[in-house]
Amino acid sequence: MVRPHLRFVALLAAGCGGEVDLGTPRGDGDGGDGGADGDGTACVDQDHDAFGKGCARGADCDDADATIHPGVAEACDTIDNDCDGVTDEGVRTECGDCNGTCSQTTDEGPFVEPPTEDGVGTDDNGDLTLDGTRVLLHDVWIANTDDSTVSRLDSGDAVEKGRYATLNPDDPHIAGMVLDLPGLPEDCQAWAGPGHCPSRTAVDFDGNVWVANRAFSRQGTVSRIAANLSDCVDRAHGTDPADGLLQTSSDVNLDGAIDWDCDGNGIGDDWSTVCSGAAVKEYWGQDDECIVLSTLVGADDGLPRALAIDVDGNAWVGLYNDAMFVQVSPGGAPLQTVDTAGGQPYGAIIDSDGVLWAANGCCASSMTEALIRIDTTAATPMGELIDAVGAGCFGRYGITLDLMGRVWLAADDASTHGCTDDGANRALAWMYDPTTQIWTRMDPGMDLAHGRPQGIAPDEEGNVWVALSDGWIAGMDENGGYIGAFDVDPTAEGTGSVYSIGVSTDENGKLWVGNRMANTAVRFDPADSSLVTVPIGDRPYTYSDYTGFVFRNVTNPTGSYSPTLAGCTGETTWLRVLWDATVPAGASLTLRVQSGNDLATIAAQPYFGPWDVSPAEMDAAAPVTPNPSSFLRLTFDFAASPDGESPVLHGFETLWECEGGIE
């Protein structure tokens, strides 16, 4: 602390006669002789602390304050108390100042593994690292082809919580397109119906879904539906202006299903629908404000039959008849087209190296060029065909990647597609290892009487599951060892009324099977074979990565850790966050923060950052706001290197000051 009364006395003395030689105090043991040091130089010590100009003990950096001189203990008061040229060394608070109310929280590990962290778990040392088994995928997105909608299912509660049309007619990317009336029933089974006929869906890092509309005989489209209300867009509808509210599908009456026809006229609802009686509107058709974009892709009858998302959030749309892929930006702009060397994309997935893999053609034929390969990271991407040497009559349908990045194709049933089936051809799946360039026939010796292999997906244990067309699924381990076949709708056994078409894994390790003829999705638990059936839209027809499990665990292995910190009882000024981490080459660990005064809404506040180097200063060039505030939410984002090495967070510190502190 500054001591003004001492300074005042010293100034009075100086005012009476300039420098005043008060001498060296007697009896100090320094050999003083009444005002001179050993060489006879006069000692000038105005504050009587035995330090000063010419004094035996040495010079004084403040000869007006007897408490300031060499050798005194340094105090935290913004003053150089010990005259060593440094202020407050060794006595500052953790916050780097003299505020006695400075606080600090430290988590140096081992971390207690919380159940809510997204894609992050603890290693053997208790540090935080990527863990694909902890990826949170709460939504299951299955396209209903005959009513041109996509159902959004809650994987935990096993209910339908939203249903959306798959086209936004107001998007400028499709301006002038002749559109169907929203909500009319559409017949897509003849492969020539008038509808948009959606099929493949793909989930991006933020949980949004992209859906490809095949639009047989017409120009196809791709649309993106926002998973978070903060990303939806209020807009005008016809002559009605934007009203500042968001109209989007939800299960308003909480009955676990979406009523898409609240006025009972047999046509799906839209903005103008007036519900009958006590019915509530749960479906908004093409007026749904969470359908944030739609874009035309390809020529007429180009037939979008493949869809995958890259690590930058771009959608890659494969056009079956046009023999090409179109890359579409997150904003909906077509970026480039890539020729497939004559291959016909029928499902696609992108690996951690940015290589896109697509099934070449559908079902089965004597054509052995089974895969299309495109390096999406190349300056000029080009398609090439991968030959399944020695495979003979080669069936293919769904495509996926296992947790080791190997490509799997569901084998379909060659005998139903013009190939001669002598029994030896029957396989459940084919696996291609890009590293060895070797194909492996996955034939676990099971009876395929349960139907044709259709969709295919890995689970969190590294097993691979195949949907079988007669309402079953079958599982194999990573080497093709047989796990078993399971009936996903025993009530319809042998009736042909189920037709399981797709399979995908949720965050709890449970499998979701879309049943094309039964208009249901079934959740299957491999742990106990239990089933939960959820009614959805008309003719669900999706066999892609419709939970985003492969994208989050293989394509873009990332995760986040988001603790929320509570500050002081009053207002808290957040100062900085420091962290200790090991980040391999090519990997990344970054910090974003959110600030607010309401714990319930802190996760919805805007982000500040990111910072990729510690420390993160909260009052830097782009200061965090609000600050002061009651809560600070940290989000550490983890991303693996191209060869799969994870960053490791060993610990972190957060520094802040409470209201009323003195610097």
MARSEVO-935414 format. One line per field, with one value per residue (C-alpha): residue number from 0; x, y, z. Coordinates in nm, 2 decimals. Each point is the difference from the previous one (the first is absolute). Layout:
<rs>
num = c(NUM;...)
u = c(X;...)
v = c(Y;...)
w = c(Z;...)
</rs>
This chain:
<rs>
num = c(0;1;2;3;4;5;6;7;8;9;10;11;12;13;14;15;16;17;18;19;20;21;22;23;24;25;26;27;28;29;30;31;32;33;34;35;36;37;38;39;40;41;42;43;44;45;46;47;48;49;50;51;52;53;54;55;56;57;58;59;60;61;62;63;64;65;66;67;68;69;70;71;72;73;74;75;76;77;78;79;80;81;82;83;84;85;86;87;88;89;90;91;92;93;94;95;96;97;98;99;100;101;102;103;104;105;106;107;108;109;110;111;112;113;114;115;116;117;118;119;120;121;122;123;124;125;126;127;128;129;130;131;132;133;134;135;136;137;138;139;140;141;142;143;144;145;146;147;148;149;150;151;152;153;154;155;156;157;158;159;160;161;162;163;164;165;166;167;168;169;170;171;172;173;174;175;176;177;178;179;180;181;182;183;184;185;186;187;188;189;190;191;192;193;194;195;196;197;198;199;200;201;202;203;204;205;206;207;208;209;210;211;212;213;214;215;216;217;218;219;220;221;222;223;224;225;226;227;228;229;230;231;232;233;234;235;236;237;238;239;240;241;242;243;244;245;246;247;248;249;250;251;252;253;254;255;256;257;258;259;260;261;262;263;264;265;266;267;268;269;270;271;272;273;274;275;276;277;278;279;280;281;282;283;284;285;286;287;288;289;290;291;292;293;294;295;296;297;298;299;300;301;302;303;304;305;306;307;308;309;310;311;312;313;314;315;316;317;318;319;320;321;322;323;324;325;326;327;328;329;330;331;332;333;334;335;336;337;338;339;340;341;342;343;344;345;346;347;348;349;350;351;352;353;354;355;356;357;358;359;360;361;362;363;364;365;366;367;368;369;370;371;372;373;374;375;376;377;378;379;380;381;382;383;384;385;386;387;388;389;390;391;392;393;394;395;396;397;398;399;400;401;402;403;404;405;406;407;408;409;410;411;412;413;414;415;416;417;418;419;420;421;422;423;424;425;426;427;428;429;430;431;432;433;434;435;436;437;438;439;440;441;442;443;444;445;446;447;448;449;450;451;452;453;454;455;456;457;458;459;460;461;462;463;464;465;466;467;468;469;470;471;472;473;474;475;476;477;478;479;480;481;482;483;484;485;486;487;488;489;490;491;492;493;494;495;496;497;498;499;500;501;502;503;504;505;506;507;508;509;510;511;512;513;514;515;516;517;518;519;520;521;522;523;524;525;526;527;528;529;530;531;532;533;534;535;536;537;538;539;540;541;542;543;544;545;546;547;548;549;550;551;552;553;554;555;556;557;558;559;560;561;562;563;564;565;566;567;568;569;570;571;572;573;574;575;576;577;578;579;580;581;582;583;584;585;586;587;588;589;590;591;592;593;594;595;596;597;598;599;600;601;602;603;604;605;606;607;608;609;610;611;612;613;614;615;616;617;618;619;620;621;622;623;624;625;626;627;628;629;630;631;632;633;634;635;636;637;638;639;640;641;642;643;644;645;646;647;648;649;650;651;652;653;654;655;656;657;658;659;660;661;662)
u = c(0.00;0.11;0.06;-0.08;0.08;0.36;0.04;-0.14;0.26;0.29;-0.11;-0.01;0.36;0.11;-0.18;0.20;0.34;0.04;0.19;0.02;0.28;-0.17;0.30;0.02;-0.18;0.24;0.05;-0.09;0.31;0.11;0.29;-0.17;0.17;-0.27;-0.11;0.28;0.06;0.34;0.15;-0.12;-0.29;-0.30;-0.29;-0.33;-0.29;-0.31;-0.24;0.23;0.00;0.39;-0.02;0.07;0.25;0.35;-0.12;0.19;-0.31;-0.06;-0.21;-0.38;-0.24;-0.25;0.17;-0.34;-0.14;0.19;-0.19;0.15;0.36;0.21;-0.05;-0.36;-0.26;-0.19;-0.37;-0.27;-0.08;0.13;0.32;0.36;0.04;0.34;0.15;0.10;-0.16;-0.29;-0.35;-0.20;0.22;-0.10;-0.29;-0.27;-0.31;-0.08;-0.18;0.33;-0.10;-0.04;-0.38;-0.06;-0.33;0.16;-0.12;0.13;-0.14;0.23;-0.07;0.34;-0.14;-0.07;-0.33;-0.32;-0.15;-0.34;-0.28;-0.09;0.33;-0.02;0.26;0.25;0.09;0.29;0.32;0.19;0.16;-0.34;0.07;-0.26;0.03;-0.22;-0.23;-0.23;-0.22;-0.12;-0.12;-0.34;-0.24;-0.34;-0.18;-0.08;-0.10;-0.19;-0.14;-0.36;0.01;-0.37;-0.10;0.32;0.08;0.27;-0.08;0.21;0.01;0.13;0.23;-0.03;-0.37;-0.07;-0.27;-0.05;0.07;-0.02;-0.09;0.11;-0.06;0.32;-0.01;-0.01;-0.17;0.11;0.38;0.15;0.20;-0.32;-0.18;-0.23;-0.01;-0.34;-0.09;-0.26;-0.28;0.14;-0.13;-0.17;0.05;0.27;0.05;0.38;-0.02;-0.02;0.33;-0.19;-0.24;-0.06;0.15;0.34;0.05;0.28;0.22;0.36;0.06;0.33;0.06;0.26;0.21;-0.26;-0.27;-0.17;-0.13;0.05;-0.25;0.02;-0.32;0.02;-0.30;-0.02;-0.01;0.04;0.29;0.11;0.07;0.19;-0.13;0.13;-0.22;0.13;0.01;0.02;-0.26;0.28;0.08;-0.35;-0.11;-0.32;-0.14;-0.30;-0.26;-0.19;-0.14;0.06;0.32;0.24;-0.15;0.30;-0.10;0.13;-0.25;0.14;-0.11;-0.01;-0.20;-0.22;-0.24;0.29;-0.16;0.32;-0.12;-0.04;-0.35;0.06;-0.37;-0.16;-0.31;-0.07;-0.01;0.25;0.26;0.30;-0.02;0.18;0.00;-0.36;-0.15;-0.27;-0.02;-0.33;-0.14;0.26;0.26;0.34;0.23;0.32;0.10;0.06;0.08;0.22;-0.06;0.20;0.26;0.26;0.03;0.28;0.11;-0.08;0.22;-0.04;0.25;0.07;-0.21;-0.36;-0.01;0.36;-0.13;0.18;0.07;0.31;0.07;0.29;0.14;0.36;0.19;-0.07;-0.38;-0.03;-0.25;0.11;-0.30;0.04;-0.21;-0.07;-0.10;0.24;0.30;0.14;0.01;-0.10;0.17;-0.24;0.11;-0.17;-0.17;-0.15;0.22;0.13;0.38;0.12;-0.10;0.22;-0.02;-0.02;0.18;-0.34;-0.09;-0.36;0.00;-0.24;0.08;0.32;0.22;0.32;0.29;0.24;0.24;-0.27;-0.04;-0.36;-0.11;-0.32;-0.17;0.02;-0.35;-0.27;-0.07;0.19;0.15;0.30;0.17;0.29;0.08;-0.18;0.13;0.05;0.29;0.04;0.27;-0.21;0.31;0.18;0.03;-0.19;-0.19;-0.05;-0.20;0.15;-0.15;0.12;-0.02;-0.12;0.23;-0.12;-0.33;-0.20;-0.37;0.03;-0.30;0.01;-0.25;0.07;0.36;0.17;0.34;0.10;0.19;0.33;-0.09;-0.07;-0.27;-0.30;-0.27;-0.32;0.00;-0.37;-0.12;0.15;-0.26;-0.28;0.19;0.08;0.31;0.03;0.00;0.14;0.00;0.37;-0.06;-0.20;0.18;-0.13;0.25;0.33;0.28;0.27;0.32;0.13;0.34;0.06;-0.24;-0.14;-0.36;-0.13;-0.33;-0.20;-0.19;-0.06;-0.18;-0.35;-0.32;-0.10;-0.36;-0.08;0.04;0.24;0.28;-0.09;0.13;0.32;0.16;0.26;-0.07;0.22;0.16;0.13;-0.26;-0.18;-0.38;-0.20;-0.38;-0.17;-0.30;-0.24;0.01;0.33;0.34;0.32;0.33;0.37;0.31;0.28;0.14;-0.33;-0.07;-0.37;-0.18;-0.35;-0.32;-0.29;-0.36;-0.08;-0.38;-0.11;-0.37;0.04;0.21;-0.04;-0.25;0.24;-0.16;0.31;0.30;0.28;0.20;0.25;0.20;0.19;0.15;-0.09;0.20;-0.11;0.12;-0.35;-0.09;-0.28;-0.16;-0.23;-0.28;-0.11;-0.33;-0.11;0.05;0.20;0.34;0.11;0.26;0.19;0.22;0.28;0.05;-0.33;-0.17;-0.28;-0.20;-0.19;-0.21;-0.07;-0.26;0.13;-0.09;-0.10;0.26;0.32;0.28;0.34;0.31;0.28;0.17;-0.33;0.12;0.33;0.19;0.25;0.05;0.08;0.21;0.18;-0.03;0.05;0.11;-0.06;-0.15;-0.05;0.02;-0.23;0.02;-0.20;0.16;-0.19;0.17;-0.04;-0.32;-0.01;0.13;0.31;0.26;0.15;0.37;0.16;0.01;0.32;0.03;0.26;-0.03;0.19;-0.10;0.15;0.10;-0.31;-0.24;-0.15;-0.14;-0.18;-0.20;-0.32;-0.19;-0.36;-0.09;-0.34;-0.20;-0.25;0.12;-0.30;0.09;0.38;0.04;-0.21;0.22;0.24;0.34;0.32;0.34;0.13;0.34;0.25;0.28;-0.01;-0.08;-0.33;-0.05;-0.36;0.06;0.21;-0.06;-0.34;-0.11;-0.24;-0.35;-0.17;0.29;-0.05;-0.26;-0.11;0.11;0.27;-0.04;0.32;0.00;0.32;-0.02;0.21;0.08;0.22;0.30;-0.04;0.15;-0.24;0.21;-0.20;0.09;0.02;-0.12;0.19;-0.16;-0.12;-0.02;-0.25;0.07;-0.26;-0.06;-0.30;-0.19;0.15;0.36;0.28;0.29)
v = c(0.00;0.36;0.18;0.37;0.13;-0.12;0.17;0.32;0.02;-0.06;0.28;0.24;-0.08;0.04;0.34;0.14;-0.03;-0.23;-0.31;-0.06;-0.22;-0.18;-0.23;-0.37;-0.09;-0.06;-0.34;-0.17;-0.21;0.13;0.20;0.33;0.31;0.25;0.03;-0.15;-0.34;-0.18;0.21;0.33;0.05;0.17;-0.23;0.15;-0.18;0.21;-0.27;-0.13;-0.36;-0.02;-0.02;0.29;0.18;-0.06;-0.22;-0.31;-0.23;0.12;0.22;0.04;0.00;0.21;0.21;0.15;-0.32;-0.19;-0.32;-0.02;-0.10;-0.30;-0.31;0.07;-0.26;0.07;0.08;-0.03;0.37;0.10;0.15;-0.13;-0.04;-0.17;0.23;-0.28;0.16;-0.24;0.06;-0.25;-0.30;-0.32;0.15;0.05;-0.20;-0.28;0.26;0.19;0.31;0.11;-0.06;-0.19;-0.13;-0.18;-0.36;-0.30;-0.33;-0.28;-0.34;-0.17;-0.35;-0.28;0.11;-0.17;-0.13;0.18;-0.18;0.31;0.07;-0.02;-0.24;0.05;-0.24;-0.07;-0.20;-0.21;0.30;0.17;0.26;0.10;-0.14;-0.09;-0.30;-0.10;-0.20;0.32;0.19;0.14;-0.06;0.07;0.01;-0.26;0.14;-0.23;0.11;-0.09;-0.03;-0.01;0.31;0.19;0.05;-0.09;-0.12;0.12;-0.26;0.04;-0.29;0.00;0.03;-0.19;0.24;0.21;0.35;0.17;-0.05;0.23;0.05;-0.05;0.32;0.37;0.17;0.34;-0.07;0.21;-0.30;-0.15;0.31;-0.07;-0.38;-0.16;-0.15;-0.25;0.12;-0.04;-0.30;-0.19;-0.37;-0.10;-0.34;-0.06;-0.38;-0.01;0.20;0.26;0.16;0.38;0.04;0.11;-0.36;0.05;-0.28;0.05;0.22;0.11;0.18;0.27;0.09;0.24;-0.27;0.15;-0.24;0.02;-0.19;-0.09;0.01;-0.24;0.16;-0.27;0.14;0.36;0.20;-0.12;0.21;-0.01;0.17;0.07;0.00;0.17;-0.20;0.30;0.28;0.26;-0.10;0.02;0.30;0.20;0.09;0.13;-0.24;0.12;0.34;-0.06;0.17;-0.15;0.02;-0.03;-0.35;-0.34;-0.24;-0.35;-0.35;-0.14;-0.24;0.26;-0.24;-0.22;-0.32;-0.13;0.05;0.28;0.07;0.14;0.06;0.19;0.11;-0.36;0.08;-0.27;0.26;0.09;0.33;0.33;0.36;0.06;-0.31;0.06;-0.31;-0.16;0.00;-0.05;-0.12;0.18;0.06;-0.21;0.00;0.31;-0.15;0.20;0.30;-0.15;0.27;-0.26;-0.11;0.25;-0.07;-0.19;-0.02;-0.15;-0.26;-0.17;-0.02;-0.12;-0.36;0.03;-0.20;0.09;-0.34;0.07;0.25;0.06;0.29;0.10;0.15;0.36;-0.06;-0.02;-0.25;-0.24;-0.10;-0.30;0.00;-0.35;0.07;0.30;-0.21;0.29;0.16;0.36;0.16;0.24;0.26;0.02;0.31;-0.19;0.12;-0.27;0.01;-0.25;-0.31;-0.31;-0.27;-0.36;-0.16;-0.14;-0.14;0.03;0.12;-0.20;0.11;0.17;0.05;0.21;-0.14;0.19;0.07;0.18;-0.28;-0.05;-0.36;-0.07;-0.33;-0.02;-0.10;-0.18;-0.35;-0.26;-0.06;-0.16;0.35;-0.03;0.38;0.01;0.33;0.36;0.18;0.39;0.18;0.31;0.17;0.01;0.33;-0.16;-0.30;-0.28;-0.32;-0.35;-0.34;-0.28;-0.35;-0.28;-0.25;-0.36;0.08;-0.13;0.09;0.28;0.13;0.35;0.22;0.21;0.13;0.08;0.03;-0.20;0.16;-0.09;0.19;-0.30;0.01;-0.25;-0.07;-0.19;-0.29;0.01;-0.32;-0.06;-0.25;0.25;0.24;-0.22;-0.18;-0.37;-0.10;-0.34;0.04;0.08;0.36;0.08;0.24;0.23;0.27;0.09;0.19;0.20;0.11;0.31;-0.06;-0.35;0.05;-0.35;-0.10;-0.25;-0.19;0.02;-0.33;-0.11;-0.32;0.13;-0.08;0.30;-0.12;0.31;0.22;0.20;0.20;0.37;0.27;-0.05;0.18;-0.04;0.01;0.14;-0.34;-0.02;-0.25;0.04;-0.04;-0.07;0.06;-0.29;0.06;-0.24;0.19;-0.12;0.13;-0.20;0.08;-0.08;0.09;0.19;-0.32;-0.12;-0.24;-0.06;0.16;-0.10;0.09;0.17;0.06;0.37;-0.05;-0.34;0.08;0.02;-0.31;-0.15;0.26;0.21;0.31;0.13;0.03;0.12;0.24;0.19;-0.02;0.26;0.02;0.26;0.14;-0.28;-0.28;-0.09;-0.06;0.17;-0.19;0.16;-0.22;0.10;-0.18;0.02;0.38;-0.04;0.04;-0.26;0.05;-0.32;-0.05;-0.25;-0.05;-0.17;-0.01;0.23;0.19;0.33;0.08;0.36;0.09;0.25;0.12;-0.17;-0.25;0.08;-0.06;0.10;-0.22;0.26;0.14;0.14;0.04;0.16;-0.28;-0.07;0.37;0.08;-0.31;-0.07;0.29;0.28;-0.15;0.30;0.07;0.27;0.05;0.28;0.08;0.29;0.21;0.21;0.31;0.21;0.08;0.34;0.08;-0.18;0.15;-0.29;0.05;-0.29;-0.37;-0.20;-0.37;-0.27;-0.24;-0.23;0.06;-0.23;0.13;0.05;-0.02;0.30;0.11;0.33;0.19;0.19;0.17;0.13;0.25;0.07;0.05;-0.29;-0.35;-0.14;0.19;0.03;-0.27;0.21;0.31;0.11;-0.15;0.20;-0.13;-0.24;0.01;-0.27;0.11;0.05;0.23;0.14;0.36;0.09;0.37;-0.03;0.17;-0.16;0.00;-0.25;0.14;0.03;0.04;0.03;-0.28;-0.29;-0.30;-0.09;-0.31;-0.14;-0.22;-0.19;-0.13;-0.31;-0.11;-0.29;0.01;-0.16;-0.32;-0.01;0.13;0.19;0.31;-0.04;0.26;-0.05;0.29;0.36;0.31;0.28;0.34;0.26;0.29;0.07;0.33;0.25;-0.12;0.26;-0.02)
w = c(0.00;-0.06;0.33;-0.07;0.36;-0.03;-0.34;0.15;0.28;-0.24;-0.22;0.29;0.09;-0.36;-0.02;0.29;-0.15;-0.29;0.09;0.37;0.14;0.28;0.03;0.08;0.31;0.29;0.13;-0.33;0.00;-0.35;0.13;-0.08;0.14;0.02;-0.36;-0.21;-0.14;0.01;-0.28;0.15;-0.25;0.17;0.05;-0.10;0.17;0.01;0.13;0.27;-0.13;-0.02;-0.38;-0.23;-0.21;0.12;0.29;0.10;-0.03;-0.35;-0.21;0.05;-0.28;0.20;0.26;0.10;0.14;0.27;-0.08;-0.35;-0.03;-0.10;0.21;0.10;-0.07;-0.33;0.05;-0.26;-0.04;-0.35;0.17;-0.03;0.38;-0.01;-0.26;-0.24;-0.30;-0.01;0.14;0.20;-0.10;0.16;0.19;-0.27;0.01;-0.24;-0.21;-0.04;0.20;0.36;0.02;0.32;-0.13;-0.30;-0.03;-0.19;-0.10;-0.10;-0.15;-0.03;-0.05;0.04;-0.15;0.12;-0.32;-0.03;-0.19;-0.20;-0.18;-0.38;-0.15;0.29;0.27;0.24;-0.08;0.25;0.16;0.06;-0.27;-0.26;-0.35;-0.30;0.06;-0.28;0.23;0.17;-0.31;0.06;-0.28;0.14;-0.34;-0.26;-0.34;-0.23;-0.33;-0.08;-0.38;-0.09;0.19;-0.07;0.37;0.25;0.35;0.29;0.28;0.36;0.05;0.38;0.03;-0.32;-0.12;-0.32;0.10;-0.34;-0.36;-0.28;-0.37;-0.19;-0.21;0.07;-0.31;0.12;-0.03;-0.28;-0.12;-0.13;-0.11;-0.30;0.06;-0.06;0.34;0.12;0.22;0.36;0.19;-0.29;0.02;-0.25;-0.18;-0.03;-0.02;-0.38;-0.01;-0.21;0.24;0.01;0.35;0.13;0.13;0.26;0.10;0.12;0.31;0.16;0.33;0.04;0.30;0.14;-0.02;-0.31;-0.26;-0.37;-0.22;-0.37;-0.20;-0.30;-0.19;-0.26;-0.36;0.14;0.13;0.35;0.30;0.33;0.31;0.35;0.31;0.32;0.31;0.23;0.02;0.01;-0.36;-0.14;-0.19;0.04;-0.35;-0.19;-0.13;-0.31;0.09;0.37;0.12;0.24;0.35;0.23;0.10;-0.11;-0.15;0.00;0.06;0.35;0.21;0.15;0.18;0.12;-0.13;-0.16;-0.36;-0.25;-0.13;-0.34;-0.09;0.28;-0.21;-0.12;-0.38;-0.09;-0.10;0.21;0.19;-0.09;0.12;-0.10;0.15;0.27;0.23;0.08;0.35;0.27;-0.24;0.00;-0.29;0.02;-0.37;-0.21;-0.34;-0.23;0.22;0.29;0.09;0.10;-0.37;-0.04;-0.36;-0.32;-0.31;-0.34;-0.10;-0.33;-0.32;-0.04;0.12;0.13;0.30;0.33;0.16;0.21;0.27;0.24;0.21;0.01;0.30;-0.12;0.00;-0.38;-0.14;-0.28;-0.20;-0.24;-0.32;-0.12;-0.36;-0.04;0.12;0.22;0.34;0.08;0.30;0.17;0.26;0.35;-0.14;-0.29;-0.29;-0.24;0.02;-0.26;-0.19;-0.01;-0.27;0.13;-0.30;-0.11;0.34;0.13;0.36;0.22;0.36;0.12;0.31;0.06;0.21;0.23;-0.29;-0.19;-0.25;-0.12;-0.06;-0.19;-0.11;-0.37;-0.12;0.18;0.11;-0.20;-0.34;-0.16;0.00;0.25;0.02;0.33;0.15;-0.10;0.17;0.01;0.20;0.11;0.13;-0.34;-0.19;-0.28;0.12;-0.25;0.02;-0.04;0.01;0.23;-0.14;0.23;-0.16;0.01;0.16;-0.29;0.02;0.25;0.20;0.16;0.16;0.31;0.07;0.33;0.17;0.31;0.29;-0.17;-0.31;-0.22;-0.26;0.03;-0.26;0.08;-0.25;-0.10;-0.17;-0.34;-0.10;0.00;-0.24;-0.30;0.13;0.02;0.36;0.06;0.38;0.01;-0.09;0.31;0.23;0.27;-0.08;-0.17;0.17;-0.18;0.19;-0.16;0.16;-0.14;-0.30;0.08;-0.02;0.26;-0.04;0.33;-0.01;0.35;-0.11;0.09;-0.18;-0.21;0.01;0.20;-0.31;-0.21;0.17;-0.03;0.24;0.19;0.30;0.28;0.37;0.28;0.06;-0.35;-0.11;-0.33;-0.05;-0.31;-0.05;-0.17;-0.21;0.18;0.32;0.16;0.07;0.02;0.17;-0.06;0.19;-0.17;-0.15;-0.13;0.29;0.04;0.29;-0.10;-0.18;0.18;-0.09;0.03;-0.04;0.12;-0.05;-0.38;-0.04;-0.35;-0.11;-0.21;0.16;0.16;-0.24;0.22;-0.22;0.22;0.32;0.20;0.36;0.26;0.30;0.23;-0.23;-0.11;-0.36;-0.19;-0.29;-0.26;-0.11;-0.35;-0.03;0.37;0.02;0.32;0.15;0.26;0.27;0.06;0.31;-0.07;0.37;0.06;-0.35;0.13;-0.25;-0.01;-0.30;-0.10;-0.28;-0.25;-0.35;-0.32;-0.15;0.20;-0.24;0.14;0.02;0.06;0.31;0.14;0.36;-0.09;0.18;-0.27;-0.07;0.36;0.07;-0.33;-0.25;0.25;0.34;0.22;0.35;0.25;0.38;0.14;0.37;0.13;0.28;0.26;0.11;0.32;0.19;-0.17;-0.35;-0.12;-0.24;-0.20;-0.07;-0.17;-0.06;-0.01;-0.09;-0.03;-0.30;-0.23;-0.36;-0.27;-0.34;-0.21;0.30;0.17;0.34;0.02;0.25;-0.04;0.28;0.07;0.26;0.16;0.32;-0.03;0.04;-0.19;-0.32;0.02;-0.27;-0.24;0.03;-0.28;-0.01;0.03;-0.13;-0.10;0.17;-0.10;0.23;0.38;0.16;-0.13;0.12;0.05;-0.05;-0.31;-0.34;-0.03;0.36;0.14;0.08;0.23;0.24;0.30;0.01;0.22;-0.21;-0.25;-0.21;-0.15;-0.31;-0.08;-0.35;-0.09;-0.35;-0.09;-0.24;-0.35;0.13;0.30;0.29;0.26;0.18;0.38;0.26;0.32;0.20;-0.01;0.22;-0.01;0.17;0.10;0.23;0.22;0.02;0.24;-0.02;0.01;-0.25)
</rs>
